[in-house]
Amino acid sequence: MTDSKLQKIYLSKTIAAPLEKVFDHWLIPTFVGNWMFEDDKVLELANEVKPRGNFSFKVSNGGEEKEYSGEYTEIRRPDRLAFSWTSSSNPERESQVLVQFQYDNNKTRVKFSQRVNLDSDQDIEHVKDVWSRRLNALSERLKLA
């Protein structure tokens, strides 16, 4: 087994929607369930939107239940969110997420970064792919709104 090492992941996505609307879709449980877990069946969403507030998202995929949880370390409406992120499938692998929002010319640019301990380049690509699909789903969801 390889030793895990701290990795940094960076993604960026421009979304054709107002800043506040994009920001709210990261915090309001109903919205989060519609884009972040579109391949999963959402079982339960709990969110305490305040600094040091906790969140928990329980989902099922193919009969396997997972829980994603964390704590908000910063909520600066409408331009910045920072939080911890843990999956029940890898509870020892807590990561730190920073999401920045910039509004320009009727679009919102989302800059996503995550610091996480991973074992291999394959793991890095998997995590990037998951968050990239989530950002694309958010963009598509807001096009329809």
C-alpha positions as CSV (number, residue, x, y, z in Angstrom):
1,M,0.0,0.0,0.0
2,T,1.3,3.4,-0.9
3,D,1.5,6.2,1.6
4,S,-1.1,8.8,1.0
5,K,0.0,12.4,0.4
6,L,-1.6,15.7,0.5
7,Q,-2.9,16.6,-3.0
8,K,-4.6,19.8,-4.2
9,I,-7.3,19.7,-6.8
10,Y,-8.4,22.8,-8.7
11,L,-11.5,23.2,-11.0
12,S,-13.2,26.1,-12.5
13,K,-16.6,26.4,-14.1
14,T,-18.5,29.4,-15.5
15,I,-22.3,29.1,-15.0
16,A,-24.8,31.3,-16.8
17,A,-26.7,32.3,-13.6
18,P,-26.7,35.1,-11.0
19,L,-24.2,35.0,-8.2
20,E,-26.7,34.6,-5.3
21,K,-28.5,31.8,-7.1
22,V,-25.3,29.8,-7.7
23,F,-24.2,30.4,-4.1
24,D,-27.6,29.3,-2.7
25,H,-27.5,26.0,-4.7
26,W,-24.5,25.0,-2.5
27,L,-26.3,25.6,0.8
28,I,-30.0,24.9,0.5
29,P,-30.5,21.1,0.9
30,T,-33.2,20.7,-1.7
31,F,-31.0,22.3,-4.3
32,V,-27.9,20.4,-3.2
33,G,-29.7,17.1,-3.6
34,N,-30.8,18.0,-7.2
35,W,-27.3,18.6,-8.6
36,M,-24.6,17.2,-6.3
37,F,-26.0,13.6,-6.2
38,E,-27.9,13.3,-9.4
39,D,-26.7,9.7,-9.9
40,D,-27.7,8.7,-6.4
41,K,-31.0,8.4,-4.5
42,V,-31.1,11.1,-1.8
43,L,-32.1,9.6,1.5
44,E,-31.5,12.6,3.9
45,L,-30.1,16.1,3.7
46,A,-29.3,18.1,6.8
47,N,-27.6,21.5,6.7
48,E,-26.8,24.0,9.5
49,V,-25.8,27.0,7.4
50,K,-23.5,29.0,9.7
51,P,-19.8,29.0,10.5
52,R,-19.0,25.9,12.6
53,G,-22.4,24.5,11.4
54,N,-22.5,20.9,10.2
55,F,-24.0,19.2,7.2
56,S,-24.8,15.6,6.3
57,F,-25.9,14.2,3.0
58,K,-27.0,10.6,3.0
59,V,-27.4,8.9,-0.4
60,S,-27.8,5.4,-1.9
61,N,-26.4,4.1,-5.1
62,G,-27.0,0.5,-6.2
63,G,-28.1,-0.4,-2.7
64,E,-24.9,1.0,-1.1
65,E,-25.5,3.8,1.3
66,K,-23.0,6.6,1.8
67,E,-22.9,9.7,3.9
68,Y,-21.0,12.9,3.1
69,S,-20.5,15.2,6.0
70,G,-18.5,18.2,7.2
71,E,-18.4,21.5,8.9
72,Y,-18.5,25.0,7.5
73,T,-15.4,26.9,8.4
74,E,-16.3,30.0,6.4
75,I,-19.5,31.4,4.8
76,R,-19.0,34.7,3.2
77,R,-22.1,35.4,1.2
78,P,-22.1,35.5,-1.8
79,D,-18.5,35.0,-2.7
80,R,-16.9,32.3,-0.6
81,L,-17.5,29.0,1.1
82,A,-15.0,26.8,3.0
83,F,-15.8,23.5,4.6
84,S,-14.4,20.1,5.6
85,W,-15.6,17.1,3.5
86,T,-15.7,13.5,4.6
87,S,-17.2,10.4,3.0
88,S,-18.4,7.4,5.0
89,S,-16.5,5.2,2.5
90,N,-13.2,6.9,3.5
91,P,-13.8,8.4,6.9
92,E,-10.0,8.8,7.6
93,R,-9.7,11.0,4.5
94,E,-11.2,14.3,5.6
95,S,-10.5,17.0,3.1
96,Q,-10.8,20.8,3.0
97,V,-12.8,22.5,0.3
98,L,-12.8,26.1,-0.8
99,V,-15.4,27.4,-3.3
100,Q,-15.1,31.0,-4.6
101,F,-17.8,32.7,-6.7
102,Q,-17.1,35.7,-9.0
103,Y,-19.9,37.4,-11.0
104,D,-19.0,38.9,-14.3
105,N,-21.1,39.7,-17.4
106,N,-24.3,37.9,-16.3
107,K,-22.3,34.7,-15.4
108,T,-20.9,33.3,-12.2
109,R,-17.4,31.8,-12.2
110,V,-17.0,29.0,-9.6
111,K,-13.5,28.2,-8.5
112,F,-13.3,25.0,-6.6
113,S,-10.3,23.7,-4.7
114,Q,-9.8,20.7,-2.4
115,R,-7.0,19.6,-0.3
116,V,-7.1,15.9,0.4
117,N,-4.8,13.0,1.2
118,L,-4.8,10.5,-1.7
119,D,-2.9,7.4,-2.5
120,S,-2.3,7.6,-6.2
121,D,-2.7,9.7,-9.4
122,Q,-5.7,7.5,-10.2
123,D,-7.4,8.6,-7.0
124,I,-6.7,12.3,-7.9
125,E,-8.2,11.9,-11.3
126,H,-11.3,10.1,-9.8
127,V,-11.9,12.9,-7.3
128,K,-11.4,15.6,-10.1
129,D,-13.9,13.7,-12.3
130,V,-16.5,13.5,-9.6
131,W,-16.4,17.2,-8.8
132,S,-16.2,18.1,-12.4
133,R,-19.4,16.1,-13.1
134,R,-21.0,17.8,-10.1
135,L,-20.1,21.3,-11.3
136,N,-21.5,20.4,-14.8
137,A,-24.7,19.1,-13.2
138,L,-25.0,22.4,-11.3
139,S,-24.6,24.4,-14.5
140,E,-27.2,22.3,-16.3
141,R,-29.6,22.6,-13.4
142,L,-29.4,26.4,-13.3
143,K,-29.9,26.6,-17.1
144,L,-33.3,25.0,-16.6
145,A,-34.2,27.2,-13.6
